Amino acid sequence: MLPDALAGAEVGASWQRLETICVLGAWAVIGFAAAPAVLRRMARRESGARESGGGDR
């Protein structure tokens, strides 16, 4: 990661690697869980726009 000299600028003067890994892992889990619903909704909107003829972009 970044040099130890820059750790002083961080909260608690340390990189807090465990917390960083946990937060990034949580974002990944939430993203993977939400992706199917978001993609399904996008596909539904695209197919509906295409059928009505208003989807030209």
PQR file with spaces between the fields and no chain letter, atoms N, CA, C, O and H, PARSE charges and radii, in Angstrom:
ATOM       1  N    MET     1       0.838   -1.179    0.000 -0.4000 1.5000
ATOM       2  CA   MET     1       0.000    0.000    0.000 -0.0000 2.0000
ATOM       3  C    MET     1       0.885    1.247    0.000  0.5500 1.7000
ATOM       4  O    MET     1       1.925    1.273   -0.658 -0.5500 1.4000
ATOM       5  N    LEU     2       0.485    2.242    0.713 -0.4000 1.5000
ATOM       6  CA   LEU     2       1.229    3.497    0.739 -0.0000 2.0000
ATOM       7  C    LEU     2       2.371    3.429    1.745  0.5500 1.7000
ATOM       8  O    LEU     2       2.365    2.586    2.641 -0.5500 1.4000
ATOM       9  H    LEU     2      -0.360    2.221    1.247  0.4000 1.0000
ATOM      10  N    PRO     3       3.350    4.319    1.594 -0.5600 1.5000
ATOM      11  CA   PRO     3       4.492    4.308    2.522  0.2800 2.0000
ATOM      12  C    PRO     3       4.078    4.627    3.960  0.5500 1.7000
ATOM      13  O    PRO     3       3.097    5.328    4.207 -0.5500 1.4000
ATOM      14  N    ASP     4       4.858    4.090    4.896 -0.4000 1.5000
ATOM      15  CA   ASP     4       4.569    4.316    6.318 -0.0000 2.0000
ATOM      16  C    ASP     4       4.686    5.785    6.704  0.5500 1.7000
ATOM      17  O    ASP     4       4.078    6.214    7.685 -0.5500 1.4000
ATOM      18  H    ASP     4       5.655    3.520    4.696  0.4000 1.0000
ATOM      19  N    ALA     5       5.451    6.555    5.955 -0.4000 1.5000
ATOM      20  CA   ALA     5       5.606    7.978    6.264 -0.0000 2.0000
ATOM      21  C    ALA     5       4.287    8.732    6.125  0.5500 1.7000
ATOM      22  O    ALA     5       4.091    9.758    6.776 -0.5500 1.4000
ATOM      23  H    ALA     5       5.945    6.206    5.158  0.4000 1.0000
ATOM      24  N    LEU     6       3.396    8.243    5.297 -0.4000 1.5000
ATOM      25  CA   LEU     6       2.104    8.903    5.105 -0.0000 2.0000
ATOM      26  C    LEU     6       1.044    8.438    6.104  0.5500 1.7000
ATOM      27  O    LEU     6      -0.059    8.985    6.128 -0.5500 1.4000
ATOM      28  H    LEU     6       3.555    7.410    4.768  0.4000 1.0000
ATOM      29  N    ALA     7       1.357    7.452    6.914 -0.4000 1.5000
ATOM      30  CA   ALA     7       0.386    6.931    7.886 -0.0000 2.0000
ATOM      31  C    ALA     7      -0.010    7.996    8.901  0.5500 1.7000
ATOM      32  O    ALA     7      -1.106    7.928    9.458 -0.5500 1.4000
ATOM      33  H    ALA     7       2.253    7.008    6.894  0.4000 1.0000
ATOM      34  N    GLY     8       0.847    8.971    9.155 -0.4000 1.5000
ATOM      35  CA   GLY     8       0.534   10.028   10.110 -0.0000 2.0000
ATOM      36  C    GLY     8      -0.655   10.872    9.697  0.5500 1.7000
ATOM      37  O    GLY     8      -1.296   11.491   10.547 -0.5500 1.4000
ATOM      38  H    GLY     8       1.737    9.026    8.703  0.4000 1.0000
ATOM      39  N    ALA     9      -0.962   10.911    8.410 -0.4000 1.5000
ATOM      40  CA   ALA     9      -2.097   11.688    7.922 -0.0000 2.0000
ATOM      41  C    ALA     9      -3.422   10.946    8.094  0.5500 1.7000
ATOM      42  O    ALA     9      -4.492   11.527    7.914 -0.5500 1.4000
ATOM      43  H    ALA     9      -0.441   10.409    7.720  0.4000 1.0000
ATOM      44  N    GLU    10      -3.346    9.670    8.439 -0.4000 1.5000
ATOM      45  CA   GLU    10      -4.554    8.862    8.582 -0.0000 2.0000
ATOM      46  C    GLU    10      -5.133    8.973    9.988  0.5500 1.7000
ATOM      47  O    GLU    10      -4.449    9.385   10.924 -0.5500 1.4000
ATOM      48  H    GLU    10      -2.477    9.198    8.585  0.4000 1.0000
ATOM      49  N    VAL    11      -6.396    8.602   10.120 -0.4000 1.5000
ATOM      50  CA   VAL    11      -7.050    8.586   11.425 -0.0000 2.0000
ATOM      51  C    VAL    11      -6.355    7.547   12.303  0.5500 1.7000
ATOM      52  O    VAL    11      -6.190    6.397   11.895 -0.5500 1.4000
ATOM      53  H    VAL    11      -6.952    8.268    9.359  0.4000 1.0000
ATOM      54  N    GLY    12      -5.958    7.938   13.473 -0.4000 1.5000
ATOM      55  CA   GLY    12      -5.279    7.027   14.383 -0.0000 2.0000
ATOM      56  C    GLY    12      -3.823    6.793   14.023  0.5500 1.7000
ATOM      57  O    GLY    12      -3.167    5.950   14.635 -0.5500 1.4000
ATOM      58  H    GLY    12      -6.091    8.872   13.805  0.4000 1.0000
ATOM      59  N    ALA    13      -3.305    7.519   13.045 -0.4000 1.5000
ATOM      60  CA   ALA    13      -1.905    7.414   12.592 -0.0000 2.0000
ATOM      61  C    ALA    13      -1.525    6.002   12.177  0.5500 1.7000
ATOM      62  O    ALA    13      -0.378    5.591   12.348 -0.5500 1.4000
ATOM      63  H    ALA    13      -3.838    8.204   12.547  0.4000 1.0000
ATOM      64  N    SER    14      -2.487    5.254   11.630 -0.4000 1.5000
ATOM      65  CA   SER    14      -2.197    3.926   11.101 -0.0000 2.0000
ATOM      66  C    SER    14      -3.106    3.669    9.899  0.5500 1.7000
ATOM      67  O    SER    14      -4.105    4.360    9.698 -0.5500 1.4000
ATOM      68  H    SER    14      -3.419    5.588   11.492  0.4000 1.0000
ATOM      69  N    TRP    15      -2.743    2.673    9.117 -0.4000 1.5000
ATOM      70  CA   TRP    15      -3.501    2.396    7.890 -0.0000 2.0000
ATOM      71  C    TRP    15      -4.804    1.651    8.160  0.5500 1.7000
ATOM      72  O    TRP    15      -5.702    1.681    7.319 -0.5500 1.4000
ATOM      73  H    TRP    15      -1.932    2.112    9.280  0.4000 1.0000
ATOM      74  N    GLN    16      -4.933    0.997    9.281 -0.4000 1.5000
ATOM      75  CA   GLN    16      -6.142    0.250    9.641 -0.0000 2.0000
ATOM      76  C    GLN    16      -6.527   -0.720    8.514  0.5500 1.7000
ATOM      77  O    GLN    16      -7.618   -0.642    7.949 -0.5500 1.4000
ATOM      78  H    GLN    16      -4.204    0.972    9.964  0.4000 1.0000
ATOM      79  N    ARG    17      -5.622   -1.611    8.215 -0.4000 1.5000
ATOM      80  CA   ARG    17      -5.811   -2.545    7.095 -0.0000 2.0000
ATOM      81  C    ARG    17      -7.019   -3.454    7.286  0.5500 1.7000
ATOM      82  O    ARG    17      -7.769   -3.696    6.340 -0.5500 1.4000
ATOM      83  H    ARG    17      -4.735   -1.674    8.674  0.4000 1.0000
ATOM      84  N    LEU    18      -7.210   -3.952    8.491 -0.4000 1.5000
ATOM      85  CA   LEU    18      -8.334   -4.852    8.742 -0.0000 2.0000
ATOM      86  C    LEU    18      -9.668   -4.157    8.474  0.5500 1.7000
ATOM      87  O    LEU    18     -10.552   -4.727    7.834 -0.5500 1.4000
ATOM      88  H    LEU    18      -6.601   -3.755    9.259  0.4000 1.0000
ATOM      89  N    GLU    19      -9.808   -2.937    8.960 -0.4000 1.5000
ATOM      90  CA   GLU    19     -11.045   -2.190    8.729 -0.0000 2.0000
ATOM      91  C    GLU    19     -11.251   -1.910    7.238  0.5500 1.7000
ATOM      92  O    GLU    19     -12.370   -1.982    6.729 -0.5500 1.4000
ATOM      93  H    GLU    19      -9.089   -2.474    9.479  0.4000 1.0000
ATOM      94  N    THR    20     -10.157   -1.590    6.554 -0.4000 1.5000
ATOM      95  CA   THR    20     -10.242   -1.322    5.115 -0.0000 2.0000
ATOM      96  C    THR    20     -10.712   -2.558    4.359  0.5500 1.7000
ATOM      97  O    THR    20     -11.582   -2.475    3.493 -0.5500 1.4000
ATOM      98  H    THR    20      -9.248   -1.531    6.967  0.4000 1.0000
ATOM      99  N    ILE    21     -10.132   -3.694    4.694 -0.4000 1.5000
ATOM     100  CA   ILE    21     -10.507   -4.944    4.028 -0.0000 2.0000
ATOM     101  C    ILE    21     -11.967   -5.290    4.320  0.5500 1.7000
ATOM     102  O    ILE    21     -12.692   -5.739    3.433 -0.5500 1.4000
ATOM     103  H    ILE    21      -9.425   -3.761    5.398  0.4000 1.0000
ATOM     104  N    CYS    22     -12.396   -5.078    5.572 -0.4000 1.5000
ATOM     105  CA   CYS    22     -13.789   -5.379    5.928 -0.0000 2.0000
ATOM     106  C    CYS    22     -14.773   -4.483    5.179  0.5500 1.7000
ATOM     107  O    CYS    22     -15.801   -4.958    4.697 -0.5500 1.4000
ATOM     108  H    CYS    22     -11.807   -4.713    6.293  0.4000 1.0000
ATOM     109  N    VAL    23     -14.467   -3.199    5.079 -0.4000 1.5000
ATOM     110  CA   VAL    23     -15.362   -2.274    4.385 -0.0000 2.0000
ATOM     111  C    VAL    23     -15.421   -2.605    2.894  0.5500 1.7000
ATOM     112  O    VAL    23     -16.502   -2.628    2.306 -0.5500 1.4000
ATOM     113  H    VAL    23     -13.631   -2.813    5.470  0.4000 1.0000
ATOM     114  N    LEU    24     -14.267   -2.858    2.284 -0.4000 1.5000
ATOM     115  CA   LEU    24     -14.261   -3.208    0.859 -0.0000 2.0000
ATOM     116  C    LEU    24     -14.996   -4.529    0.612  0.5500 1.7000
ATOM     117  O    LEU    24     -15.702   -4.680   -0.385 -0.5500 1.4000
ATOM     118  H    LEU    24     -13.388   -2.839    2.762  0.4000 1.0000
ATOM     119  N    GLY    25     -14.821   -5.478    1.529 -0.4000 1.5000
ATOM     120  CA   GLY    25     -15.539   -6.750    1.409 -0.0000 2.0000
ATOM     121  C    GLY    25     -17.045   -6.563    1.522  0.5500 1.7000
ATOM     122  O    GLY    25     -17.812   -7.184    0.786 -0.5500 1.4000
ATOM     123  H    GLY    25     -14.247   -5.355    2.339  0.4000 1.0000
ATOM     124  N    ALA    26     -17.467   -5.701    2.450 -0.4000 1.5000
ATOM     125  CA   ALA    26     -18.899   -5.435    2.600 -0.0000 2.0000
ATOM     126  C    ALA    26     -19.469   -4.781    1.345  0.5500 1.7000
ATOM     127  O    ALA    26     -20.559   -5.142    0.900 -0.5500 1.4000
ATOM     128  H    ALA    26     -16.844   -5.196    3.047  0.4000 1.0000
ATOM     129  N    TRP    27     -18.733   -3.812    0.763 -0.4000 1.5000
ATOM     130  CA   TRP    27     -19.186   -3.183   -0.477 -0.0000 2.0000
ATOM     131  C    TRP    27     -19.296   -4.224   -1.600  0.5500 1.7000
ATOM     132  O    TRP    27     -20.238   -4.181   -2.391 -0.5500 1.4000
ATOM     133  H    TRP    27     -17.848   -3.519    1.124  0.4000 1.0000
ATOM     134  N    ALA    28     -18.348   -5.147   -1.671 -0.4000 1.5000
ATOM     135  CA   ALA    28     -18.385   -6.178   -2.709 -0.0000 2.0000
ATOM     136  C    ALA    28     -19.607   -7.081   -2.536  0.5500 1.7000
ATOM     137  O    ALA    28     -20.296   -7.394   -3.507 -0.5500 1.4000
ATOM     138  H    ALA    28     -17.582   -5.181   -1.029  0.4000 1.0000
ATOM     139  N    VAL    29     -19.870   -7.494   -1.302 -0.4000 1.5000
ATOM     140  CA   VAL    29     -21.026   -8.365   -1.032 -0.0000 2.0000
ATOM     141  C    VAL    29     -22.325   -7.642   -1.371  0.5500 1.7000
ATOM     142  O    VAL    29     -23.209   -8.217   -2.006 -0.5500 1.4000
ATOM     143  H    VAL    29     -19.310   -7.240   -0.513  0.4000 1.0000
ATOM     144  N    ILE    30     -22.443   -6.397   -0.956 -0.4000 1.5000
ATOM     145  CA   ILE    30     -23.655   -5.620   -1.250 -0.0000 2.0000
ATOM     146  C    ILE    30     -23.807   -5.431   -2.754  0.5500 1.7000
ATOM     147  O    ILE    30     -24.912   -5.550   -3.285 -0.5500 1.4000
ATOM     148  H    ILE    30     -21.725   -5.929   -0.440  0.4000 1.0000
ATOM     149  N    GLY    31     -22.712   -5.140   -3.440 -0.4000 1.5000
ATOM     150  CA   GLY    31     -22.766   -4.955   -4.885 -0.0000 2.0000
ATOM     151  C    GLY    31     -23.187   -6.216   -5.614  0.5500 1.7000
ATOM     152  O    GLY    31     -24.031   -6.169   -6.509 -0.5500 1.4000
ATOM     153  H    GLY    31     -21.816   -5.043   -3.009  0.4000 1.0000
ATOM     154  N    PHE    32     -22.597   -7.351   -5.232 -0.4000 1.5000
ATOM     155  CA   PHE    32     -22.964   -8.613   -5.876 -0.0000 2.0000
ATOM     156  C    PHE    32     -24.409   -8.996   -5.557  0.5500 1.7000
ATOM     157  O    PHE    32     -25.084   -9.598   -6.392 -0.5500 1.4000
ATOM     158  H    PHE    32     -21.912   -7.390   -4.505  0.4000 1.0000
ATOM     159  N    ALA    33     -24.886   -8.659   -4.372 -0.4000 1.5000
ATOM     160  CA   ALA    33     -26.265   -8.981   -4.013 -0.0000 2.0000
ATOM     161  C    ALA    33     -27.260   -8.091   -4.768  0.5500 1.7000
ATOM     162  O    ALA    33     -28.339   -8.548   -5.146 -0.5500 1.4000
ATOM     163  H    ALA    33     -24.337   -8.171   -3.694  0.4000 1.0000
ATOM     164  N    ALA    34     -26.899   -6.830   -4.984 -0.4000 1.5000
ATOM     165  CA   ALA    34     -27.808   -5.894   -5.644 -0.0000 2.0000
ATOM     166  C    ALA    34     -27.743   -5.976   -7.167  0.5500 1.7000
ATOM     167  O    ALA    34     -28.691   -5.576   -7.843 -0.5500 1.4000
ATOM     168  H    ALA    34     -26.023   -6.459   -4.677  0.4000 1.0000
ATOM     169  N    ALA    35     -26.654   -6.482   -7.712 -0.4000 1.5000
ATOM     170  CA   ALA    35     -26.466   -6.480   -9.167 -0.0000 2.0000
ATOM     171  C    ALA    35     -27.583   -7.199   -9.934  0.5500 1.7000
ATOM     172  O    ALA    35     -28.072   -6.638  -10.915 -0.5500 1.4000
ATOM     173  H    ALA    35     -25.884   -6.807   -7.163  0.4000 1.0000
ATOM     174  N    PRO    36     -28.010   -8.390   -9.553 -0.5600 1.5000
ATOM     175  CA   PRO    36     -29.065   -9.055  -10.332  0.2800 2.0000
ATOM     176  C    PRO    36     -30.356   -8.234  -10.420  0.5500 1.7000
ATOM     177  O    PRO    36     -30.971   -8.155  -11.483 -0.5500 1.4000
ATOM     178  N    ALA    37     -30.761   -7.630   -9.315 -0.4000 1.5000
ATOM     179  CA   ALA    37     -31.994   -6.839   -9.327 -0.0000 2.0000
ATOM     180  C    ALA    37     -31.835   -5.604  -10.206  0.5500 1.7000
ATOM     181  O    ALA    37     -32.744   -5.249  -10.956 -0.5500 1.4000
ATOM     182  H    ALA    37     -30.262   -7.694   -8.451  0.4000 1.0000
ATOM     183  N    VAL    38     -30.690   -4.955  -10.115 -0.4000 1.5000
ATOM     184  CA   VAL    38     -30.454   -3.749  -10.924 -0.0000 2.0000
ATOM     185  C    VAL    38     -30.396   -4.109  -12.401  0.5500 1.7000
ATOM     186  O    VAL    38     -31.003   -3.429  -13.228 -0.5500 1.4000
ATOM     187  H    VAL    38     -29.951   -5.242   -9.505  0.4000 1.0000
ATOM     188  N    LEU    39     -29.676   -5.167  -12.737 -0.4000 1.5000
ATOM     189  CA   LEU    39     -29.571   -5.575  -14.141 -0.0000 2.0000
ATOM     190  C    LEU    39     -30.915   -6.040  -14.702  0.5500 1.7000
ATOM     191  O    LEU    39     -31.237   -5.780  -15.861 -0.5500 1.4000
ATOM     192  H    LEU    39     -29.183   -5.719  -12.065  0.4000 1.0000
ATOM     193  N    ARG    40     -31.686   -6.725  -13.874 -0.4000 1.5000
ATOM     194  CA   ARG    40     -33.017   -7.162  -14.307 -0.0000 2.0000
ATOM     195  C    ARG    40     -33.899   -5.954  -14.612  0.5500 1.7000
ATOM     196  O    ARG    40     -34.621   -5.935  -15.609 -0.5500 1.4000
ATOM     197  H    ARG    40     -31.424   -6.937  -12.932  0.4000 1.0000
ATOM     198  N    ARG    41     -33.831   -4.953  -13.745 -0.4000 1.5000
ATOM     199  CA   ARG    41     -34.639   -3.740  -13.941 -0.0000 2.0000
ATOM     200  C    ARG    41     -34.203   -2.996  -15.206  0.5500 1.7000
ATOM     201  O    ARG    41     -35.040   -2.510  -15.967 -0.5500 1.4000
ATOM     202  H    ARG    41     -33.245   -4.968  -12.935  0.4000 1.0000
ATOM     203  N    MET    42     -32.893   -2.912  -15.424 -0.4000 1.5000
ATOM     204  CA   MET    42     -32.387   -2.241  -16.627 -0.0000 2.0000
ATOM     205  C    MET    42     -32.823   -2.983  -17.890  0.5500 1.7000
ATOM     206  O    MET    42     -33.200   -2.357  -18.881 -0.5500 1.4000
ATOM     207  H    MET    42     -32.213   -3.307  -14.806  0.4000 1.0000
ATOM     208  N    ALA    43     -32.773   -4.306  -17.857 -0.4000 1.5000
ATOM     209  CA   ALA    43     -33.170   -5.097  -19.019 -0.0000 2.0000
ATOM     210  C    ALA    43     -34.663   -4.933  -19.294  0.5500 1.7000
ATOM     211  O    ALA    43     -35.079   -4.873  -20.451 -0.5500 1.4000
ATOM     212  H    ALA    43     -32.467   -4.815  -17.052  0.4000 1.0000
ATOM     213  N    ARG    44     -35.463   -4.862  -18.241 -0.4000 1.5000
ATOM     214  CA   ARG    44     -36.902   -4.677  -18.409 -0.0000 2.0000
ATOM     215  C    ARG    44     -37.196   -3.319  -19.055  0.5500 1.7000
ATOM     216  O    ARG    44     -38.033   -3.222  -19.952 -0.5500 1.4000
ATOM     217  H    ARG    44     -35.125   -4.912  -17.302  0.4000 1.0000
ATOM     218  N    ARG    45     -36.513   -2.292  -18.601 -0.4000 1.5000
ATOM     219  CA   ARG    45     -36.724   -0.952  -19.167 -0.0000 2.0000
ATOM     220  C    ARG    45     -36.291   -0.903  -20.624  0.5500 1.7000
ATOM     221  O    ARG    45     -36.971   -0.304  -21.458 -0.5500 1.4000
ATOM     222  H    ARG    45     -35.833   -2.371  -17.872  0.4000 1.0000
ATOM     223  N    GLU    46     -35.157   -1.534  -20.933 -0.4000 1.5000
ATOM     224  CA   GLU    46     -34.639   -1.516  -22.299 -0.0000 2.0000
ATOM     225  C    GLU    46     -35.583   -2.256  -23.239  0.5500 1.7000
ATOM     226  O    GLU    46     -35.858   -1.770  -24.336 -0.5500 1.4000
ATOM     227  H    GLU    46     -34.606   -2.020  -20.255  0.4000 1.0000
ATOM     228  N    SER    47     -36.082   -3.418  -22.834 -0.4000 1.5000
ATOM     229  CA   SER    47     -36.963   -4.184  -23.708 -0.0000 2.0000
ATOM     230  C    SER    47     -38.297   -3.458  -23.892  0.5500 1.7000
ATOM     231  O    SER    47     -38.877   -3.499  -24.977 -0.5500 1.4000
ATOM     232  H    SER    47     -35.859   -3.812  -21.942  0.4000 1.0000
ATOM     233  N    GLY    48     -38.783   -2.801  -22.850 -0.4000 1.5000
ATOM     234  CA   GLY    48     -40.030   -2.049  -22.977 -0.0000 2.0000
ATOM     235  C    GLY    48     -39.873   -0.853  -23.895  0.5500 1.7000
ATOM     236  O    GLY    48     -40.773   -0.550  -24.679 -0.5500 1.4000
ATOM     237  H    GLY    48     -38.311   -2.768  -21.969  0.4000 1.0000
ATOM     238  N    ALA    49     -38.747   -0.175  -23.809 -0.4000 1.5000
ATOM     239  CA   ALA    49     -38.492    0.979  -24.674 -0.0000 2.0000
ATOM     240  C    ALA    49     -38.337    0.523  -26.118  0.5500 1.7000
ATOM     241  O    ALA    49     -38.780    1.209  -27.039 -0.5500 1.4000
ATOM     242  H    ALA    49     -38.016   -0.421  -23.172  0.4000 1.0000
ATOM     243  N    ARG    50     -37.722   -0.614  -26.316 -0.4000 1.5000
ATOM     244  CA   ARG    50     -37.513   -1.104  -27.667 -0.0000 2.0000
ATOM     245  C    ARG    50     -38.841   -1.491  -28.320  0.5500 1.7000
ATOM     246  O    ARG    50     -39.041   -1.252  -29.511 -0.5500 1.4000
ATOM     247  H    ARG    50     -37.363   -1.171  -25.568  0.4000 1.0000
ATOM     248  N    GLU    51     -39.756   -2.092  -27.536 -0.4000 1.5000
ATOM     249  CA   GLU    51     -41.039   -2.525  -28.087 -0.0000 2.0000
ATOM     250  C    GLU    51     -41.913   -1.343  -28.455  0.5500 1.7000
ATOM     251  O    GLU    51     -42.650   -1.410  -29.439 -0.5500 1.4000
ATOM     252  H    GLU    51     -39.594   -2.286  -26.569  0.4000 1.0000
ATOM     253  N    SER    52     -41.849   -0.254  -27.684 -0.4000 1.5000
ATOM     254  CA   SER    52     -42.708    0.883  -27.959 -0.0000 2.0000
ATOM     255  C    SER    52     -42.117    1.807  -29.022  0.5500 1.7000
ATOM     256  O    SER    52     -42.763    2.770  -29.436 -0.5500 1.4000
ATOM     257  H    SER    52     -41.251   -0.200  -26.885  0.4000 1.0000
ATOM     258  N    GLY    53     -40.891    1.517  -29.466 -0.4000 1.5000
ATOM     259  CA   GLY    53     -40.288    2.324  -30.505 -0.0000 2.0000
ATOM     260  C    GLY    53     -39.627    3.575  -29.993  0.5500 1.7000
ATOM     261  O    GLY    53     -39.152    4.374  -30.801 -0.5500 1.4000
ATOM     262  H    GLY    53     -40.367    0.735  -29.129  0.4000 1.0000
ATOM     263  N    GLY    54     -39.569    3.792  -28.690 -0.4000 1.5000
ATOM     264  CA   GLY    54     -38.979    5.004  -28.141 -0.0000 2.0000
ATOM     265  C    GLY    54     -37.546    4.813  -27.679  0.5500 1.7000
ATOM     266  O    GLY    54     -37.004    5.684  -26.998 -0.5500 1.4000
ATOM     267  H    GLY    54     -39.954    3.143  -28.034  0.4000 1.0000
ATOM     268  N    GLY    55     -36.915    3.696  -28.031 -0.4000 1.5000
ATOM     269  CA   GLY    55     -35.592    3.400  -27.535 -0.0000 2.0000
ATOM     270  C    GLY    55     -34.456    3.800  -28.431  0.5500 1.7000
ATOM     271  O    GLY    55     -33.317    3.425  -28.152 -0.5500 1.4000
ATOM     272  H    GLY    55     -37.355    2.989  -28.584  0.4000 1.0000
ATOM     273  N    ASP    56     -34.692    4.539  -29.491 -0.4000 1.5000
ATOM     274  CA   ASP    56     -33.599    4.953  -30.382 -0.0000 2.0000
ATOM     275  C    ASP    56     -32.691    5.942  -29.680  0.5500 1.7000
ATOM     276  O    ASP    56     -33.133    6.968  -29.164 -0.5500 1.4000
ATOM     277  H    ASP    56     -35.618    4.843  -29.718  0.4000 1.0000
ATOM     278  N    ARG    57     -31.415    5.608  -29.674 -0.4000 1.5000
ATOM     279  CA   ARG    57     -30.448    6.508  -29.032 -0.0000 2.0000
ATOM     280  C    ARG    57     -29.288    6.720  -29.936  0.5500 1.7000
ATOM     281  O    ARG    57     -28.358    7.447  -29.587 -0.5500 1.4000
ATOM     282  H    ARG    57     -31.056    4.774  -30.093  0.4000 1.0000
